[in-house]
Amino acid sequence: MSIPSREQHAARRFIWSNGLQGIGDQIVAAKTVLPWLLQAAGAPGFFIALLVPIREAGSMLPQAAFTPWVTTQRSRKRIWVIGSLGQAVAAALIGVAALLLDALALGLTVTLLLAVLAVFRALCSIASKDVQGRTISKGRRGVITGRAAAVGGAVALAVGLLLEYIGTPIPTWILAALIFASAAAWAIAAIVFHTIDEPVSDEEPRGLERGWWADTWGLFTGDREFRQFVIVRSLLLVSALSTAFIVTLSQEIGYGLTGLGAFLIASGLASVLGGRISGVWSDASSRNVMSYGALAASVVIVGLVAAAAWLPGAANAWVFPIGFFLVNLAHTAIRVARKTYIVDMAEGDTRTRYVGAANTLMGVILLVIGAISGVVAQLGPSAALLFLAAIGFVGVGAARRLRDVSEQR
């Protein structure tokens, strides 16, 4: 089946713009580069602990509140461009702060700028699904999302190899230079995305008929299919929340996963390999990819806990890096699949409402499950990992019960 030239044009630009955004995500990352930067500059640990919650929840919680405004806009492409430019400016200011500030001042500044970046990322998240749904046919969306993830992952892999070559300690100016490069990537992404030929309706946008929270809660309580998706997505947090505990457990047994370069290599390689493969599979059945991804992550996590308890140290020196990579690989597959699923499950403004409401609810759920796993972690990282794996196993069955909305081949 031939692909219309207009769709091919949109697909290429979607891949490159989102791939460039992925470069920024991989480098200005709350789990790797930013905590490394703050720790090296002597910032208080309080600010380092805030980075991941601010980045994750900050990009999710505002989306339902943005939905009433987004649904009054004919062009969703323009919203994405605003979001990408906003992230570029915030990232550039983080780079400036890295060069000029240290200790408390740097911690406070980076935390505030990361919050700003996260809010602009929320705009990109909600608009991206709309533009993809308007320009890419069902059955090809997963491939596009997966290739975009692979672009960002390839650059992260290259950066990780470079940092491994440089070794530790990594000079602050190098981290600042990488952050400036990420800011440039977001700016170029905005230019590329602006060239997408987005079909726009001549009808006047109607917006929402009720407040954003009433609409969000109404969807969750009244729309069974949407509610099932949110519950399943909550159960799939196993891959997102477990990596920090894997690192902690490896350090506890004396075979710590250390080095910023190593983290970027694992994350980048997972995105390169997992993005392309899971994209193709998601177009066949995004529901099944979510289920198998959760199963793989949960099995690997249980295996790592068992290895920490029973295997000799020499074996764990290999087992833990491989396990860390496999969980990242499963996480990439789950992310590509759930993005494909929500684009495929609805059309028009209903899709916009689904994306905004789902991400806002996930922001709340992420904080709750993160807090619970933190409490469980007081018993040790193994306990936290087994708790997350148990949630993942429940998610396997729950994902299989979703309606298969992707195009069968």
N, C-alpha and C positions, 0 to 999 in steps of 0.2 A: 504494500500500500504506500503510495507516494505521499510525502509530507509537503503541504503547501509552503511556498517560499516565504510567505509572511510568518508562518510558524517557525520555520528554520531560523529566520532572522531573529525572532524573539527569543528562541531557545539559546542561541549563541550568546546573546547579550545577557540573558538571565544567568547563564552559567558563569560568565566572566564577572559580572557585577557581584553576584552572590559569592563567587570564589574569592574576589578581592575583599569582600566584607569578612569572609572566613579567615583571611590572612590576619586582619585586625583582631578577630576573636581569639585566634591562636596565640598571638603575641601580647596584646594588651589583655592578658588573661588573669583572672582573679585567683586561679588555682596554681599558677606557675610563676610567670614573670613578675607580676606586681608584688606578691609576698616576698619574692627573692630580693626585689629592689628595696622594699621597706626594711627588711631584716638587715640587709647590708648597710643601710643608712642609719641604723640604730633607732628606727621608729618603734614606739610602744607596741607590744603584742596585741593590745586591745584593737588597734586599727587593722592589724593583719587578720584578726579573727572576723572583722566586719566585712572583709572584701567579698567573699563568696556570697553571703546572704544579700548584700547590697546589689551585686551584679545580677544574681539570678532572680531574686524577688523584684528588684527594681525594674527589670525588663518585662516582667509578667504582670504584676499587680495593676499597673495603670491601664492595661489594654481595654478592659471593659468600659472604663471611664472615657477612653478615646473614641469608642465605637459610635456614640451619637454624632460626633463631629465628622468622623470618617464617612459615615453613611450619607452625609449631606454633600460630599465631594464627588463630582463626576469622575475625575481622574484620580486613581489611587497611586499611579506612578509618581505624581508630584509629592505625595506624602512620603514615599520611600526615599526620594531624593533629599527631602528635608531631613529625614532621620539619618541618612548616611553622612550628610554634611555636618550635622550636629555631632555625630560621633567623631568625625575627623577633627573638628575644633577641640572637643574635649580631650581626645588623645594627644593632640599637639601640645595642649596646656599641661598635660601630665608629663610629657617629655621635657618641657621647660622647667617644671617643678623638680624633676629628677636631677637636672643640672644645677639648679640654684638653691635648693632647700635640702635639709636633712632632719633627722630625728622627728620630734613632735610636729614641727611645721610641715614636713613632707607627708607624714602620716595623715594629718588632718586634710591637707590639700588634695592628696590623691583620693582619699575616701569621698570627699565632696564631688570631685570631678568624675569619679567612677559612677556616682549616683546620677549625674547629669548624662553621662554616656549611656547608662542603662535605660533612662527614659526615652532618649532618642532611638535606642535600639528597639524599644517597644513599638514605635511608629513603623519601623522597617518590618518588624515581625507581622503586624496586622495587615500592612499594605501588600507585602510580598505574596501572601497567599491569594489575594484578590487578583493581582496582576498575572500571576501564574495561571490561575483558573480561567482568566479571560483570554489568554494568549496561547496556552499549551493544551492540547487535547488530552482527555483521560487516556491512560495507557502509555503516555510518554513522560508524565510528570515526575515519576520516581527516578528515571534515568537522569533527568535534568538536575534534580535536587542532589542526587548522588555524585554527579560530575562536578557540581559546584563545591561540594564537600571535599572532593579529591583535589581540586585546585588549591584550596586553602591548606589542606594537609600536606601537599607536596612542598609548599614554601616552608611550613613549620618543620618538616623533616630536614630540609636544607639548613634552616637556621639552627636546629638542634645539633646537626653534625658540625656546623661551624663552631658553636659554643663548646662542644666536646673537644674540638681541636684546640681552642683557646685555653681551655682548662679553667680551674678556679684559683684565685678569686676572679670573677668577671668584672672588668672595669665598669663603673657607672655610666661612662660616656657611651659604651657599646650598647647597654640596655636602653639608654636615652635615644640613641640612633635608631635602634629597632622600633621603638615607640613612634618616632617621627616617621619612619617608613610606613608603619601601620596607618598613621593619620593620612599619609599620601594615598595609601591603598583605598581608604574609605572615600576620599575626595574623587579619585579616578572612578571608583565604583558608581558614584552619583552621576558622573558624566556618562558612563556607559549605559546605566539604567535609563537615563533620560532619553536615549535613542530608541528604546523599545516602542514599537507602534501599538499602543494600547487602544483597543476598541472602546469607545465611550458612547453611552446611550444618550439620545436626544431628550429623553424624559427628565423632568425635574426630580432630583433625588428627594426622597420623602423623609429620610432620617428615621429615628425610632419613635414609636407611639407612646413610650413610657420611659421612665428614668433608667439609667444604665444598670443600677443594682437590681431594680425590679425586673428588668429584662434578663439579667444574668441568672438570678435566682429562679425566675420563671422558666427559663430554658432548662435548668438543672432539674427542677421538680416536675416539669410538664412534658419534657421531650425525652422519651425513654432512650432513644438511640444516642442522643447527645450525652445523657447521664452515664450510659454504659461506657462511652468513650473516655469521659473524664475519670471514671473509676479505674478503668484499665490503665490509662496514662499514669495515674497515681501509683498503681502497683508496679509500674515499670521503672520507678525511680531507683530500683536496685542498682542499675549500672551507673547512674549519675552520682549517687551518694557513697558508693562503696570504695572508690579509688583512694580517698584520703585514709580510710581505715586499713586498706591493703598496705599502703606505705608505712603507716604506724606499726602494723603487725610485723612487717619485714624488719623495721628498725629494732623492734622489741626482741626479736630472736637473733639480732646481730648481723643481719644481712640486708641492711637498709638500701632502699632505692634512692640514691642520692645523685645530685647533679642536675642543674636546670636543663642542660642539653639532653640528658637521658629522658626526662619527662617530655620534652618537645618531640624527640625522635619517636617515642612510643605513641604519642597522640597523633603526630603527623602521619606515621605509617599506617595507623589504624584508619585514619580518614581517607588516605589514598586507596588502600585495599578495600575497606568496607564500603566507602562511598559508591564506587562504581558497581560493585557486585550487588549490594543491597538495593541500589536504585533500580536495577533490572528486575530483581525479585519483587520489589514493592509494586511495580506496575502489574505484575501478575497477581499478587495478593499481599497488600500491605498488612492486612490482618495477620497472616501467617508469619511474616517477617518479625512483627512485634512479638508474637508468641515465641518463636524460636530464639529470638534475641534474648528475651527474658530467661528462657530455659538455659541457654548457653552461659549467660552471666551468673546465674544462680549455681549451676553445677561447678563452674570454675571457682567461685567463691568458697563453696563447701570444700572443694579440693584443696584450696590454699590453707584453709583453717586446719584441715587434716594433716597437710604437709608440715605446717608449723609445729604441730603436736608430735608427729611421729617420724618424720624424715630427718636424716642427718644434715648438718649444716652445709656440707658440700653440695648436696642435692638441691637444697633450698636456694642456694646461690644462683641456680638456673631456673628453678621452678617459679620463684616470685616475679622476676622480670617477664617471663613468658606469660604468667597468669595476669599480670598487670596489663600487658599488651592485649590479651584476649578479652578482658573485660572492656577495655577501650574500644576494641573492634565490635563487640556486641552493642556497646553504647552508640556507636556510629550507625549501626544497622537500625536500631530502635528509633533514633532521631530521624533518619531518612524516611522510615516507614510511617511514623506517626504524622510527619508533615505531609506525606503523600495521602494518607488516609483522610485527614481533615479537609484537604483540598478537594478530594474526590467525593466526599460524603454530602456535599451541599453545593448550591449555586448562588450567585448574586449576593445580595445583602445578607441572606441567611448564612452564607459562608463567613461573611465579615463578623456577624454576631457570634457564630460558633467559635471563631478564632479568638476574638476578644474575651468572651466569657470563659472559655476553656483556660486560657492563659492566666487570667486573673484568679480563677479558682485554683489553678495549679500553683500560683505564687503563694497562696495561703496554705495549701496542702504541703508544699515543699518545706515551708517554715515549720509546720506541725511535725511532719515525719522527721525532718532534720533534728528538731528538738528532742523527739522521742529517741531517735538513734543515739543522740548525744548523751541522754540519760543512761541508755543501755550500755553505752561505751564506758561508763564508770566501772563496769564489770570487766572491762578489757576490750581491745579491738576485735578479738575473736567473737565475743558475744554480739557486738554491733554488726559484724559481718553475717553471722548466722541469722540475726533478726532481719536484715535486709534480704538475705537469700530466701527466707521463708515468705516474705512479701512477694518476691519475684516468682516463686513457684505458684502462688495463688494467681499472679498475673498471667501465667502461661495459660491456665484454663479459662480465665476471664477473657483474654484476647481471642481465644478460639471461638467464643460465643458471640463475638461481634458480627454484624452483617458484613459480608465481603463486598466492599464498594468499588474495588479496583477492577479494571478490565481484564477479563480472562483471555488467555492466549492459547 
